[in-house]
């Protein structure tokens, strides 16, 4: 049964913007543009690149981190990752050959402590978080470490440890950012 009168007007008023957003996101994906609405990086548009040295990556977390991040709504539902949630977009902070030290103060790379990388003991909903074990790690081949220095609440290598390069879906660069 189709809505009539005021209900039809309301359905169109609500449906049209949602459809427009869905359409723009689809078009952006086709042209290699990723819309970031997460808190880990500035809100904006990011373009895909083939540059292996790109500072940003989009990746699907491995288990058990995939299930944890999806079930706790750190990632929204989507179709891109095998677990049915959207990929994470994070900056690479350490590459093969780097030394990473994980501590309660945060992630240190090659002797430099990265700001805002202190692991939290619980998330914003009060659920416990288990940080990556304290210690010194050499970044091995085919792995990277990712961490947001933009948001202290980011779910990244402070909890997941190193990311295997096979998890990387895309490499990105900022295209247009909304500064807050």
N, C-alpha and C positions, 0 to 999 in steps of 0.2 A: 504494500500500500504506500503510495507516495504522499508526502506531507503536503498540506494545502495552506493557503493564506499566510498568516504570520509564521507558522512553522516552516514553510518553504523558504520564506525570506531569511529566517534565522539559519536554516540549514545552508543556504547559499552564502550567507555572511560568514559563517564559520568554516564551511568547506572550501571556499575559494582561496583564502590565505593558506590553508593547510596544503591544498593542491599545488599552489604556486611555490611554496617552500620545497615540497617533494620534487616538483619539476626542476627547480633550480639546482637542487642537490644532485639530481640525476644528470643534468646537463654538465654541471661542474665536474662530476666524476668522469664522464666521457672525454672531457677536454683536459684531464689530468690535474684537476684542482681539488683539493681537500678542504672542506670547511671545518675549522676547529672551533668547537664550543666548550671544550674541556677547560679545567682550571690549571692544567699543567703548563700551558703556553698562552701567550696573548691570543685573544679572540681574533679570528681573521681567516684569510685565505692562504693556503699553502700550495705551491705548485710541485708536481712530481719532477724529479730529475734523475738522470742516469749517472750523475757524478758519484763515484764510490766514496768520496771524501765529504759528502753532504753531512751536515751536523745534525739533521733531524731524520728520524725514521718512524714509519708506521709499522707496527708488528702485532702479531697475535701471541699473547702469552702462552707459555707451556703449562701443563698441569703440574701441580695443583693450583697454580696462580690463576689460570684461566677460569676455573670453576669459582674460586673465591672472589675474583674481581667481578664476575658476571652475577653471581648470586647476591652479592652485597651492593649491586648497582653502581660499582665504580665505573663500569662500562654499560652502555645502554644496549638494548636488544638491536640486532642488525643481522645482516646476512654475510658479512665479509669473513668472519673467523669460523672455524669448524664448530665452536661451541655455541654458535648462534648469537654472538655479541659483536660489537664493533671493535676494531683494532685500537690499540693505544698509540698515541703520537707523543714521542719523547725525544729530547736532545741526547745525543751520544756524548758521554763525558770521559770515557776511557776506551782505548782501542788496543789491539794486540801489541804487546811490548810495554804497555804502561803498568804501573804498580798502583793498586787500589788498597787503601786501608779503610775498613769499616769499623766504626766505633759508635758509642752513644752520642758523640758530638757530631757525627755525620760521616759523609764519604770524603776521603782525602785521595786525590789523584796526583801521583808523582810529587808528594810532599805538600800539596796545596789543598787546604780544606775548602770544600765547596759550600757556599752559603745555602742556608735553608734545606739542608739534606739530613737533618737529624731525624732518625726514625722515631715514630710515635709508638707508644705502647697500646694505644687503642685508636679506632677511627672516630669520626665525628658523631657516630651513633652509639659510641661506648663499647663497641665490640673489640675484643682483643686482636692486636696485630703482632705477628711474629717477625721481627727484623732478621735480616741475613746475619749469620754468626759473625761476631767481632773477629777481626783478623786481617792479615796482610795477604793479598791475592795478586798474582801475576795474571794479566789479561792474556789468555791463550789465543791461539789461532782460531779463526772463525767465531769469535765471541766479541761482544762489546758490553759496556756498562752504560745504562741510561739513568738519568736523574734530572728532575726539574729543580732548577734553582729559582724558578719563578713562583712556585707554590710549595710551601712547607708540607702540605697535605697530599702531595702527589704519591701515587702508587707506582713504584718504579724499582730500580735495582737495590734500593735500601731494604726491600722486602723480598724481591725475586732473585737477587744476585745477577750473575752475567746472563746476557741474552745471546743465544746462538744465532748466527747470521741467517740460518735457514728459516727463522721465524720472521724475518724482515719481509714485508710485502712491498713497501715502497720507500724510497728516499725522497726527502722533501726539502724545499727552501721556502722562506717567507715570501709571499707575493704581495699581500695587502693586509695590514694589521690595524685593528682598532685599539688605540692606546687608551688606557683607563686611568 
